[in-house]
Amino acid sequence: MLKVTLVKSTIGCQENQKANVAALGLKKIRDVKMHEDTPQIRGMIKKVSHLVEVEEN
């Protein structure tokens, strides 16, 4: 499982990055969601790596 935390705002980001953050289930700064460790989720995290923090559990 991956623990994904939004640490920076999406203001000023590209639309596809905002969509990725929303698809990860993150809305506000410091929101935390747990996701299965799949290639699809890893790809989404890679696109917004400058906005999120990831911890492996």
Order of alpha helices (4+ residues) and beta strands (2+ residues): beta-alpha-beta-alpha-beta
